[in-house]
Amino acid sequence: MNRIKLLLILVFLTSFLSGCNATRGFGEDLQHLGGSIERAANK
């Protein structure tokens, strides 16, 4: 029973941490896109 709980906790933590990285990467992509749009509008 303890192994099952440990496995579930590890799976949850792994998915949580990978989700944070994906969200941060998406935010960085949006920032780059916004900068490109601003540069194009200023030309």
CHARMM internal coordinates of N, CA and C (Angstrom, degrees):
IC EDIT
DIST 1 N 1 CA 1.4566
DIST 1 CA 1 C 1.5352
ANGL 1 N 1 CA 1 C 110.89
DIST 1 C 2 N 1.3197
ANGL 1 CA 1 C 2 N 116.93
DIHE 1 N 1 CA 1 C 2 N -39.37
DIST 2 N 2 CA 1.4628
ANGL 1 C 2 N 2 CA 119.89
DIHE 1 CA 1 C 2 N 2 CA 179.80
DIST 2 CA 2 C 1.5173
ANGL 2 N 2 CA 2 C 111.47
DIHE 1 C 2 N 2 CA 2 C -66.10
DIST 2 C 3 N 1.3293
ANGL 2 CA 2 C 3 N 117.37
DIHE 2 N 2 CA 2 C 3 N -35.05
DIST 3 N 3 CA 1.4652
ANGL 2 C 3 N 3 CA 120.34
DIHE 2 CA 2 C 3 N 3 CA 179.07
DIST 3 CA 3 C 1.5215
ANGL 3 N 3 CA 3 C 111.20
DIHE 2 C 3 N 3 CA 3 C -65.62
DIST 3 C 4 N 1.3163
ANGL 3 CA 3 C 4 N 115.93
DIHE 3 N 3 CA 3 C 4 N -37.44
DIST 4 N 4 CA 1.4664
ANGL 3 C 4 N 4 CA 119.64
DIHE 3 CA 3 C 4 N 4 CA 179.11
DIST 4 CA 4 C 1.5325
ANGL 4 N 4 CA 4 C 109.78
DIHE 3 C 4 N 4 CA 4 C -65.58
DIST 4 C 5 N 1.3302
ANGL 4 CA 4 C 5 N 117.00
DIHE 4 N 4 CA 4 C 5 N -43.53
DIST 5 N 5 CA 1.4688
ANGL 4 C 5 N 5 CA 120.27
DIHE 4 CA 4 C 5 N 5 CA 178.43
DIST 5 CA 5 C 1.5200
ANGL 5 N 5 CA 5 C 110.98
DIHE 4 C 5 N 5 CA 5 C -62.44
DIST 5 C 6 N 1.3243
ANGL 5 CA 5 C 6 N 116.67
DIHE 5 N 5 CA 5 C 6 N -43.45
DIST 6 N 6 CA 1.4562
ANGL 5 C 6 N 6 CA 120.65
DIHE 5 CA 5 C 6 N 6 CA 179.38
DIST 6 CA 6 C 1.5219
ANGL 6 N 6 CA 6 C 111.01
DIHE 5 C 6 N 6 CA 6 C -63.01
DIST 6 C 7 N 1.3214
ANGL 6 CA 6 C 7 N 116.60
DIHE 6 N 6 CA 6 C 7 N -42.36
DIST 7 N 7 CA 1.4579
ANGL 6 C 7 N 7 CA 120.92
DIHE 6 CA 6 C 7 N 7 CA 178.84
DIST 7 CA 7 C 1.5294
ANGL 7 N 7 CA 7 C 110.90
DIHE 6 C 7 N 7 CA 7 C -62.96
DIST 7 C 8 N 1.3082
ANGL 7 CA 7 C 8 N 117.55
DIHE 7 N 7 CA 7 C 8 N -43.01
DIST 8 N 8 CA 1.4664
ANGL 7 C 8 N 8 CA 120.94
DIHE 7 CA 7 C 8 N 8 CA 178.90
DIST 8 CA 8 C 1.5297
ANGL 8 N 8 CA 8 C 111.38
DIHE 7 C 8 N 8 CA 8 C -63.75
DIST 8 C 9 N 1.3236
ANGL 8 CA 8 C 9 N 116.58
DIHE 8 N 8 CA 8 C 9 N -40.42
DIST 9 N 9 CA 1.4639
ANGL 8 C 9 N 9 CA 119.94
DIHE 8 CA 8 C 9 N 9 CA 178.79
DIST 9 CA 9 C 1.5222
ANGL 9 N 9 CA 9 C 110.21
DIHE 8 C 9 N 9 CA 9 C -64.81
DIST 9 C 10 N 1.3243
ANGL 9 CA 9 C 10 N 117.45
DIHE 9 N 9 CA 9 C 10 N -43.36
DIST 10 N 10 CA 1.4626
ANGL 9 C 10 N 10 CA 120.47
DIHE 9 CA 9 C 10 N 10 CA 179.07
DIST 10 CA 10 C 1.5201
ANGL 10 N 10 CA 10 C 112.04
DIHE 9 C 10 N 10 CA 10 C -63.32
DIST 10 C 11 N 1.3210
ANGL 10 CA 10 C 11 N 117.17
DIHE 10 N 10 CA 10 C 11 N -40.95
DIST 11 N 11 CA 1.4678
ANGL 10 C 11 N 11 CA 120.94
DIHE 10 CA 10 C 11 N 11 CA 178.42
DIST 11 CA 11 C 1.5259
ANGL 11 N 11 CA 11 C 110.05
DIHE 10 C 11 N 11 CA 11 C -64.41
DIST 11 C 12 N 1.3186
ANGL 11 CA 11 C 12 N 116.57
DIHE 11 N 11 CA 11 C 12 N -42.89
DIST 12 N 12 CA 1.4641
ANGL 11 C 12 N 12 CA 120.67
DIHE 11 CA 11 C 12 N 12 CA 179.73
DIST 12 CA 12 C 1.5261
ANGL 12 N 12 CA 12 C 110.79
DIHE 11 C 12 N 12 CA 12 C -62.87
DIST 12 C 13 N 1.3302
ANGL 12 CA 12 C 13 N 117.15
DIHE 12 N 12 CA 12 C 13 N -47.37
DIST 13 N 13 CA 1.4655
ANGL 12 C 13 N 13 CA 120.46
DIHE 12 CA 12 C 13 N 13 CA -179.04
DIST 13 CA 13 C 1.5203
ANGL 13 N 13 CA 13 C 111.76
DIHE 12 C 13 N 13 CA 13 C -63.55
DIST 13 C 14 N 1.3181
ANGL 13 CA 13 C 14 N 116.66
DIHE 13 N 13 CA 13 C 14 N -40.72
DIST 14 N 14 CA 1.4621
ANGL 13 C 14 N 14 CA 120.32
DIHE 13 CA 13 C 14 N 14 CA 179.25
DIST 14 CA 14 C 1.5193
ANGL 14 N 14 CA 14 C 111.09
DIHE 13 C 14 N 14 CA 14 C -62.83
DIST 14 C 15 N 1.3182
ANGL 14 CA 14 C 15 N 116.84
DIHE 14 N 14 CA 14 C 15 N -45.96
DIST 15 N 15 CA 1.4662
ANGL 14 C 15 N 15 CA 119.69
DIHE 14 CA 14 C 15 N 15 CA -179.74
DIST 15 CA 15 C 1.5260
ANGL 15 N 15 CA 15 C 111.02
DIHE 14 C 15 N 15 CA 15 C -67.51
DIST 15 C 16 N 1.3145
ANGL 15 CA 15 C 16 N 117.57
DIHE 15 N 15 CA 15 C 16 N -35.73
DIST 16 N 16 CA 1.4622
ANGL 15 C 16 N 16 CA 121.38
DIHE 15 CA 15 C 16 N 16 CA 179.20
DIST 16 CA 16 C 1.5237
ANGL 16 N 16 CA 16 C 110.44
DIHE 15 C 16 N 16 CA 16 C -65.05
DIST 16 C 17 N 1.3300
ANGL 16 CA 16 C 17 N 117.06
DIHE 16 N 16 CA 16 C 17 N -46.62
DIST 17 N 17 CA 1.4629
ANGL 16 C 17 N 17 CA 120.39
DIHE 16 CA 16 C 17 N 17 CA -178.06
DIST 17 CA 17 C 1.5231
ANGL 17 N 17 CA 17 C 111.51
DIHE 16 C 17 N 17 CA 17 C -67.72
DIST 17 C 18 N 1.3056
ANGL 17 CA 17 C 18 N 118.10
DIHE 17 N 17 CA 17 C 18 N -38.56
DIST 18 N 18 CA 1.4608
ANGL 17 C 18 N 18 CA 119.40
DIHE 17 CA 17 C 18 N 18 CA 178.74
DIST 18 CA 18 C 1.5226
ANGL 18 N 18 CA 18 C 110.30
DIHE 17 C 18 N 18 CA 18 C -69.30
DIST 18 C 19 N 1.3119
ANGL 18 CA 18 C 19 N 117.81
DIHE 18 N 18 CA 18 C 19 N -32.49
DIST 19 N 19 CA 1.4625
ANGL 18 C 19 N 19 CA 121.36
DIHE 18 CA 18 C 19 N 19 CA 176.34
DIST 19 CA 19 C 1.5154
ANGL 19 N 19 CA 19 C 111.73
DIHE 18 C 19 N 19 CA 19 C -65.29
DIST 19 C 20 N 1.3157
ANGL 19 CA 19 C 20 N 117.31
DIHE 19 N 19 CA 19 C 20 N -38.44
DIST 20 N 20 CA 1.4682
ANGL 19 C 20 N 20 CA 121.12
DIHE 19 CA 19 C 20 N 20 CA 177.75
DIST 20 CA 20 C 1.5222
ANGL 20 N 20 CA 20 C 110.49
DIHE 19 C 20 N 20 CA 20 C -63.90
DIST 20 C 21 N 1.3124
ANGL 20 CA 20 C 21 N 116.70
DIHE 20 N 20 CA 20 C 21 N -42.45
DIST 21 N 21 CA 1.4596
ANGL 20 C 21 N 21 CA 119.73
DIHE 20 CA 20 C 21 N 21 CA 179.84
DIST 21 CA 21 C 1.5223
ANGL 21 N 21 CA 21 C 111.01
DIHE 20 C 21 N 21 CA 21 C -64.92
DIST 21 C 22 N 1.3172
ANGL 21 CA 21 C 22 N 117.30
DIHE 21 N 21 CA 21 C 22 N -39.24
DIST 22 N 22 CA 1.4619
ANGL 21 C 22 N 22 CA 120.49
DIHE 21 CA 21 C 22 N 22 CA 179.93
DIST 22 CA 22 C 1.5253
ANGL 22 N 22 CA 22 C 110.63
DIHE 21 C 22 N 22 CA 22 C -65.82
DIST 22 C 23 N 1.3169
ANGL 22 CA 22 C 23 N 116.54
DIHE 22 N 22 CA 22 C 23 N -40.51
DIST 23 N 23 CA 1.4610
ANGL 22 C 23 N 23 CA 120.62
DIHE 22 CA 22 C 23 N 23 CA 179.85
DIST 23 CA 23 C 1.5253
ANGL 23 N 23 CA 23 C 110.72
DIHE 22 C 23 N 23 CA 23 C -65.72
DIST 23 C 24 N 1.3277
ANGL 23 CA 23 C 24 N 116.64
DIHE 23 N 23 CA 23 C 24 N -41.37
DIST 24 N 24 CA 1.4602
ANGL 23 C 24 N 24 CA 120.03
DIHE 23 CA 23 C 24 N 24 CA 179.34
DIST 24 CA 24 C 1.5301
ANGL 24 N 24 CA 24 C 110.17
DIHE 23 C 24 N 24 CA 24 C -65.27
DIST 24 C 25 N 1.3217
ANGL 24 CA 24 C 25 N 117.20
DIHE 24 N 24 CA 24 C 25 N -41.80
DIST 25 N 25 CA 1.4626
ANGL 24 C 25 N 25 CA 121.01
DIHE 24 CA 24 C 25 N 25 CA 179.05
DIST 25 CA 25 C 1.5194
ANGL 25 N 25 CA 25 C 111.80
DIHE 24 C 25 N 25 CA 25 C -62.53
DIST 25 C 26 N 1.3320
ANGL 25 CA 25 C 26 N 116.28
DIHE 25 N 25 CA 25 C 26 N -39.37
DIST 26 N 26 CA 1.4652
ANGL 25 C 26 N 26 CA 120.74
DIHE 25 CA 25 C 26 N 26 CA 178.27
DIST 26 CA 26 C 1.5209
ANGL 26 N 26 CA 26 C 110.62
DIHE 25 C 26 N 26 CA 26 C -64.46
DIST 26 C 27 N 1.3328
ANGL 26 CA 26 C 27 N 116.77
DIHE 26 N 26 CA 26 C 27 N -40.64
DIST 27 N 27 CA 1.4597
ANGL 26 C 27 N 27 CA 120.97
DIHE 26 CA 26 C 27 N 27 CA 178.10
DIST 27 CA 27 C 1.5188
ANGL 27 N 27 CA 27 C 111.78
DIHE 26 C 27 N 27 CA 27 C -63.63
DIST 27 C 28 N 1.3339
ANGL 27 CA 27 C 28 N 116.51
DIHE 27 N 27 CA 27 C 28 N -40.37
DIST 28 N 28 CA 1.4616
ANGL 27 C 28 N 28 CA 120.16
DIHE 27 CA 27 C 28 N 28 CA 178.09
DIST 28 CA 28 C 1.5247
ANGL 28 N 28 CA 28 C 110.83
DIHE 27 C 28 N 28 CA 28 C -65.71
DIST 28 C 29 N 1.3223
ANGL 28 CA 28 C 29 N 117.29
DIHE 28 N 28 CA 28 C 29 N -39.19
DIST 29 N 29 CA 1.4628
ANGL 28 C 29 N 29 CA 120.66
DIHE 28 CA 28 C 29 N 29 CA 177.30
DIST 29 CA 29 C 1.5237
ANGL 29 N 29 CA 29 C 110.85
DIHE 28 C 29 N 29 CA 29 C -61.74
DIST 29 C 30 N 1.3250
ANGL 29 CA 29 C 30 N 116.64
DIHE 29 N 29 CA 29 C 30 N -41.24
DIST 30 N 30 CA 1.4672
ANGL 29 C 30 N 30 CA 119.73
DIHE 29 CA 29 C 30 N 30 CA 178.92
DIST 30 CA 30 C 1.5186
ANGL 30 N 30 CA 30 C 111.30
DIHE 29 C 30 N 30 CA 30 C -65.18
DIST 30 C 31 N 1.3333
ANGL 30 CA 30 C 31 N 117.32
DIHE 30 N 30 CA 30 C 31 N -37.36
DIST 31 N 31 CA 1.4598
ANGL 30 C 31 N 31 CA 119.84
DIHE 30 CA 30 C 31 N 31 CA 177.89
DIST 31 CA 31 C 1.5231
ANGL 31 N 31 CA 31 C 111.01
DIHE 30 C 31 N 31 CA 31 C -63.86
DIST 31 C 32 N 1.3168
ANGL 31 CA 31 C 32 N 116.86
DIHE 31 N 31 CA 31 C 32 N -42.84
DIST 32 N 32 CA 1.4621
ANGL 31 C 32 N 32 CA 120.11
DIHE 31 CA 31 C 32 N 32 CA 178.96
DIST 32 CA 32 C 1.5279
ANGL 32 N 32 CA 32 C 110.76
DIHE 31 C 32 N 32 CA 32 C -64.16
DIST 32 C 33 N 1.3224
ANGL 32 CA 32 C 33 N 115.97
DIHE 32 N 32 CA 32 C 33 N -40.00
DIST 33 N 33 CA 1.4602
ANGL 32 C 33 N 33 CA 120.05
DIHE 32 CA 32 C 33 N 33 CA 178.86
DIST 33 CA 33 C 1.5302
ANGL 33 N 33 CA 33 C 110.34
DIHE 32 C 33 N 33 CA 33 C -63.69
DIST 33 C 34 N 1.3291
ANGL 33 CA 33 C 34 N 116.48
DIHE 33 N 33 CA 33 C 34 N -42.68
DIST 34 N 34 CA 1.4717
ANGL 33 C 34 N 34 CA 120.10
DIHE 33 CA 33 C 34 N 34 CA 178.52
DIST 34 CA 34 C 1.5157
ANGL 34 N 34 CA 34 C 111.39
DIHE 33 C 34 N 34 CA 34 C -62.44
DIST 34 C 35 N 1.3252
ANGL 34 CA 34 C 35 N 117.33
DIHE 34 N 34 CA 34 C 35 N -40.82
DIST 35 N 35 CA 1.4666
ANGL 34 C 35 N 35 CA 120.65
DIHE 34 CA 34 C 35 N 35 CA 177.99
DIST 35 CA 35 C 1.5180
ANGL 35 N 35 CA 35 C 111.66
DIHE 34 C 35 N 35 CA 35 C -63.84
DIST 35 C 36 N 1.3236
ANGL 35 CA 35 C 36 N 116.60
DIHE 35 N 35 CA 35 C 36 N -39.27
DIST 36 N 36 CA 1.4723
ANGL 35 C 36 N 36 CA 120.38
DIHE 35 CA 35 C 36 N 36 CA 178.67
DIST 36 CA 36 C 1.5241
ANGL 36 N 36 CA 36 C 110.49
DIHE 35 C 36 N 36 CA 36 C -65.28
DIST 36 C 37 N 1.3039
ANGL 36 CA 36 C 37 N 116.57
DIHE 36 N 36 CA 36 C 37 N -40.13
DIST 37 N 37 CA 1.4736
ANGL 36 C 37 N 37 CA 120.58
DIHE 36 CA 36 C 37 N 37 CA -179.84
DIST 37 CA 37 C 1.5349
ANGL 37 N 37 CA 37 C 109.45
DIHE 36 C 37 N 37 CA 37 C -65.76
DIST 37 C 38 N 1.3292
ANGL 37 CA 37 C 38 N 116.89
DIHE 37 N 37 CA 37 C 38 N -42.36
DIST 38 N 38 CA 1.4691
ANGL 37 C 38 N 38 CA 120.07
DIHE 37 CA 37 C 38 N 38 CA 178.83
DIST 38 CA 38 C 1.5317
ANGL 38 N 38 CA 38 C 111.19
DIHE 37 C 38 N 38 CA 38 C -62.18
DIST 38 C 39 N 1.3212
ANGL 38 CA 38 C 39 N 116.94
DIHE 38 N 38 CA 38 C 39 N -43.63
DIST 39 N 39 CA 1.4647
ANGL 38 C 39 N 39 CA 120.16
DIHE 38 CA 38 C 39 N 39 CA -179.69
DIST 39 CA 39 C 1.5247
ANGL 39 N 39 CA 39 C 110.63
DIHE 38 C 39 N 39 CA 39 C -64.66
DIST 39 C 40 N 1.3301
ANGL 39 CA 39 C 40 N 117.29
DIHE 39 N 39 CA 39 C 40 N -38.31
DIST 40 N 40 CA 1.4600
ANGL 39 C 40 N 40 CA 120.89
DIHE 39 CA 39 C 40 N 40 CA 179.85
DIST 40 CA 40 C 1.5316
ANGL 40 N 40 CA 40 C 110.36
DIHE 39 C 40 N 40 CA 40 C -68.56
DIST 40 C 41 N 1.3280
ANGL 40 CA 40 C 41 N 117.27
DIHE 40 N 40 CA 40 C 41 N -35.88
DIST 41 N 41 CA 1.4546
ANGL 40 C 41 N 41 CA 121.08
DIHE 40 CA 40 C 41 N 41 CA -179.04
DIST 41 CA 41 C 1.5273
ANGL 41 N 41 CA 41 C 111.43
DIHE 40 C 41 N 41 CA 41 C -72.45
DIST 41 C 42 N 1.3246
ANGL 41 CA 41 C 42 N 117.03
DIHE 41 N 41 CA 41 C 42 N -27.04
DIST 42 N 42 CA 1.4678
ANGL 41 C 42 N 42 CA 120.78
DIHE 41 CA 41 C 42 N 42 CA -178.16
DIST 42 CA 42 C 1.5174
ANGL 42 N 42 CA 42 C 113.12
DIHE 41 C 42 N 42 CA 42 C -83.65
DIST 42 C 43 N 1.2942
ANGL 42 CA 42 C 43 N 118.25
DIHE 42 N 42 CA 42 C 43 N -8.85
DIST 43 N 43 CA 1.4664
ANGL 42 C 43 N 43 CA 120.57
DIHE 42 CA 42 C 43 N 43 CA -178.37
DIST 43 CA 43 C 1.5026
ANGL 43 N 43 CA 43 C 111.69
DIHE 42 C 43 N 43 CA 43 C -81.39
END
COOR INIT
IC SEED 1 N 1 CA 1 C
IC BUILD
